[in-house]
């Protein structure tokens, strides 16, 4: 089954590839970018939201080489539904001549963005693309990487209980790489920056306030620093097992909430409710911790943004003049399972067979830069394996892109057996997804 899945992934990639003709040597890449606010009005907030901490945005970069177009889109959101992606990609192809396979539409995975009507979000994304296309101008693209130490592996064995739980595992797999793609005018003025880093956007998750969380803080800091109309897109790397390195406020708030529920006769120690539900907002300790969370979001956003700026200043690699824009997509299926018991972590789960579940892969080539994408939450080791096995020096993986897989988390093969919530809740059986993603992505990129 595993070999069939991998072969199918590569074969489908060859079929699905949008192979625009190689532009002539003299072709000029053009790029434009835009940012559109889509923060819900106060009277439109979901019931459990108490207000707005910071604005949320759709951000877009459009590209044109005279023969074809491509686009990168990010939303401050928990995810991108498959239906939304399909509707947007169909309109982008019809209205802006951007082939569906050359559009990467990614969620920043902020856990502090309420659901909104799909039609409203679609309209904002289309408006961002329209503005970006309208601002196309001759451009150069450059790639660079740096390192940031604000993430940490979150699968750990609790030293008190000797059971798997969620917490900082400093020895665990964790890629510190920040990948940066800079778009600038021929005069050197910044048009946009596209960055990729593996960390969960969960710092403001207990506040019940609308927020772009750490990615939003990073993008806002970059845009303010770069000035003008420059737009900063942030994409989530393989962060399925990556938390912010400083997360103590959330852990303490969780302990407070467990005690509050215990007084009511409810044991939620192994089944946490969402957000700040059940918190006593008049408790001075709760107020302090929540204020610290807000401060932490700004601090860590600035730290990540400063590393991105450092890369832009001193670590960008000069790319050959290459206006190639090519995209490809493929899907493959893996054996699925359904969990039959409950519990967040610490104990093995029980499962029954549940057919198969599909995973979608996308790849976009911009000159000598290869952007890979998966429509799910991927463990960090899978992205590291992709970078090791990719024949292309400038390779990254963006997750939560172009829809939402029915997989739940996508663990690396070595993660099965860790009784943490991300592995226990995965709908995937072991033995398929990691190899399918890596081999399928390498095949797609090779076809570009």
N, C-alpha and C positions, 0 to 999 in steps of 0.2 A: 504493500500500500504506500509506504513512504516513497519508494523510488518512482511509483506511478505519479504521485502527487507532484514531486519535484519536476519530473519530465513534463508534466502537463503545464506547470507554471511557466516553464521556459518556452514551450511551444506556443501557448496562448500569448505570451509576450511578443513573439514574432508576428503573430496575426494582428494583435491589437496596436502595434506600433504605428504612430503617426509619423511617417517618414517623409517630412518635407524635404524638397530638393536642397542639397548642399548649396548655400549661398555662394556667389562668386567671391573671389578673394577681396574685391573692393567693396563688398557689402558693408554697410554701416549699421551697427546695432543702435536702436533707439530705445529709451526707457522713460517711463513716467510713473509717478506714485501719488497716492492720495490717502487721506484718512477721513473717515466719516463717523461721527458720534452716533451711537445707537443706545444710549442710556435710557432705560424706561422712565417715563414721567412718574412722579410720586404717586399719582392715583392709579397707576398701572402696575404697581409692584405686586409681586406674588405675596400671598398672605403671611408667610413666615419672614419676609424682609421688612426691616424697620427703617430703612433709609438708604442713602447713597454715600459711600465712603469716597469713591473716585469714579470718574467717567469711564465708560467702556467704549471700545471702538472697533470698527472694521478697517483694516489697512490693506492696501493693494499696491502691487508693482506690475505694470504692464510692459511688455517687450515686443519689439518688431524688428525684423531684419530685412524687410523688403519682400520676402517670400512667404513668411508665416509669422504668427504671433504666439506669445505665451504669457502666462500671468501667475503671480504668487499672491495669495490672499490669506490673511490671518484674521480670526475673530477672537476677541476676549470672550471666551465661552468655555463651558465644560466639554463640549463636543460638537461635531458637525453631523447632523443626521444624514443618512444616505439619501433620503428624499430631497432634502435641501440642496445637497451637492448636485444631484441629478438635475434639479430644476435650474440651478444657477449655471451649471456647465452647459446645458442646452441653450439657455439664453445668451451666454457669453459667446458661444459658437455662432449663433444666429445674428446677434446684434453687434458683436465686436470682432468677429472672425478669429476668435481664439479657440482652437480645437480642444475638445473635452480632455484629450489625453495630454494636453499641454497647459492644464490648469491644476495647480496644487492649492487646495483650500483647506487650511489647517486651523484647528482650535488651539488656543494657548493653554486650555485645560484649567482655567481658573475655576475653583470650587465655590466662587461667590458671585455667580451670574445667574439670575433667575431665567426660567424659560419665558420666551416671548412668542407671539404668533409667528409661524414660519413665513407667512407672506410679508410681514414687517421686516424680518431679518433679510429675506431675499431681496427686498427693495433696497435696503441699505447696502448690501453687497454689490448689487448691480450699479448703484450710484457710485460706489467707490471705484469699480472697474471703469465706469464711464468717465469719471474724472481723471483716472490714471491714463487711460487711452488718450484723452484730450490733452494731456501734458507730455506726450511723447516728444523726446528731443534726442539728438545724437549723444551717445553715452559710452562710457567705458565701464568694464566690470573687473573686479579684483577679488581674490580669495585670500583668506588668512585664518590662522587659528591661534588661540591663546589658551590659558588655563584659569579656571575659577574654582575655588574650594568651598563653595557655599552649598554643595550637595553632599549627600552621604547615603550609603546603602541602608535600607530600613528593615531588612530581614535579620533578626537577631534572636539568640537564645537568652531568655531572661535569666540573669544570674541568681535570682531568688527562687524561681519556680523550676528552672531548668527546662522550660518549655518554650517553643517558638512564640515570638510576639513581635510587635512593631517597635523599633527603637534604633538608635544610631549604631550601626555596625561599621566601625572604622576600618576593619580589615576586609570588608565585603567588596564585591565588584562595584566599581564606581568610576565612570569616565569623567574626568575633569575638563575635557576639551570643550572650548567655545569655538564653534565654527562661524565665520563671518564672511558674508558676501557684500561687497560695497558697490553701489551704482553711483557714478558721478558724471557730471557733464564734461565735455571736452575741455572746458575751462577749469576743471577741478572742483566745481561746486557740488556739494552732496545732493543727490537725488533721493537715495534711500539706502538703508542697510537692512540686510536679512540675516538674522542670527539664529543659532540653534544650540540648545543646551539642555541637559537631562536633569530636570528637577521638577517635583510636583508643586503646583501652584496652590498650596493649602494653608498659607500663613493666616489668611483672613477668614478661613472657613467656619469658625465658630462665632463670628461677629454678627451674622445675619444682616450684613450691609453689602450692597452692590459694590463690587471691586474687581479690577483687573488683576489684583494680587501682585505677586512678584513680577510676572511678565509685563503687566501694565506699568508698574513702577519703573522697570528697566526701559521700556519704550518711551515713556514720557520724559525721563531724564535725558535719553539720547536725543530726542526731538528738540528739547529745550536747548541742549548744548550745541547741536548742529545748526539750529536756527533756520530761518526761511521756511520753505515748504518741505523740508526733508522729512521723510517718513521712516519709522523704525519698526520693522516686522520682527516678531519673536516667535520661534517655533519650538515645540517641545521635542527634545531628543528622546531616546529610549529611557523613559523615567518610570517605568512600571514598578521598579523597586528602589526609587530614589526620592528622598525627602530633603527639605531644607536642613542644613546641618544644625541650625539652632531652632529648636522646636519645643523648648521646655514649657513655654506658656500653654501650648495646646495639651501637653501631657498633664500639667497640673489642673487645667480646666476639666479635662476628662475625669480626673480623680474626684474633683469637687462634684461633678455631675453624677458620678456613680453613687457618691454618698447621699446626694439629694434624693435620688430615686430610691435608694435603700430605705430611707425614712418613710417612703410611701409604700414600702413592701414590694418594690420591684428590683430585681437583680439584673442590671444591664451591663455588668462588668465584662461580658463576652459578647455583647450585641449592642453596639453604640448607635443612638439615634443621630439623625443628621443635624448639622449646624449647631446653634446654641440652644436648641429646644430643651426646656426644662431647667435652664440656668436662672438663678436669682440675680437679676441685673442690679439689684440694690445692694448686693454684697460688695463691700469695698475691695475685697481681694479680687473678685471677679472683674470689677471695673479696672483695677490696676493691670491685671493680666491682659485684658482686652486692649488697653491703651498701649501696652508694650508690644502686642502683636502688630498694631498699626505702625509703630515706630520701626519694628523689625522689617516690615515689608518695604518701607522706604530705604532703610539702611542696606538691605541685601540687594534691592533693585539698583541702588547706586553702585554697590560693589561690582555687580555683574556688568553694568553699563560702563564703568570705568575700564574694565578689562577689554570690553569690545572697542572702546575708544583707543586703548593702547594698541590693540591689533590694527586698527585703522591707521594709526599714526606710524607704527614701526614694524609691523609684522606682515603686511600684505605682500603677496607674491605677484610680480608682474606677469600677467597672462599674455600669450600671443594674441594678436588681433584675430579674433574668431567670432563671427556673428551667428554661429550655428545655434538653432533652437529646434530641439526634437523631443518628443514625449512618447511614452508608452505606458500601457496598463495591462494588467493580467490578474486573474483570480485563480485561486486553488482552494481545495477543500481538505479538511482534516477530520478524523474521527472525533465525535463529540461525546460529552458525558453530562449528566444532570445530577446535581448534588441532592441527596435525600435526607440529610440531617442539617443541623444549624450550628452556630458558634463561630465567632470571629476568628479565633486562632487558638493554637496550643494543643489541639488534638487532631488526629487524622479524620478526614471526611469520608463519607460513604457515598457511592455513586452508582448510577445505572447507565447503560448505553443510551445514547440519544441521537443516533444518526450521524450526520456530518454538518460542519459549519464552515462557511466560506471566509476567506481572508483576501482582501484586495491590495494589490501592489501597484504603485505608480513610480515612474522615473522621469525626470526632466533633465535634459542636457542644456547647459548655457555655456557655450564655448567649451572650455576644458573642465567645467564644473559639473558634477553629477549629483543631483538631488534625488534621493530615494525616499519613498513615503509608504506608510502602512496605515490602514484604517482602524487601528486598535492601539491599546496600551501595551507596549513592548518592554520586556526586561532588558536591562542595560547590556548584558553580555551578548545579546543577539546583535545589537548595533556594533559592538566592538568586533565581533566576528565578521560582520559585513565589511567593515573598514579593512580588516586584515586580508580578506579574500578578494576584495575588489581590485581589479587591475588598474583602476584609475586613482591617481594621487588625491584628487580633490573630491572626496565622497563624504556625504553625510546622510543620516536617516532622520526624517521628520515623521512623527507619529500623529495619531488622531487626525488623519488627513484624508480627504475625499470620501467622507462617509463614516459610518460606525459599524464595525464588525459585530457579529453576535457571539464573539468569543469570550467576552469579559477580558480579563488580563491575559497576556500572552507570555507565559513564563519561559525562561531558557530551560534547556533540558536538565541542567544540573540543579534547578530550583525545585523540581518535583520531589516531594518528600519533606520539604520545609513546610511545616504546618502554620503558615502565615495566611492572612485573609486573602491576599492577592492570588496565591496558588490555590487555596481551598475553593475560592469562588470562580476560578477559571472553568469555562465550559469545554476546554480542550483536553483530550487525552494526551499523555506524553508520546514522544516519538515522531512528531510530524512538523509542527509549526516552525521551529527554529530553522531546520534544514530547508523547509519550503520557502521561508522568507529569504534566507541568505542566497540559496541557489537561484531562486526565482529572480531576485533583484539583480544579481550579477548577470543573469541571462538577459534581463531587460536592458540594463546599462550597456552590455556588450552589443546589443542591437542598435544602439543609438549612434 
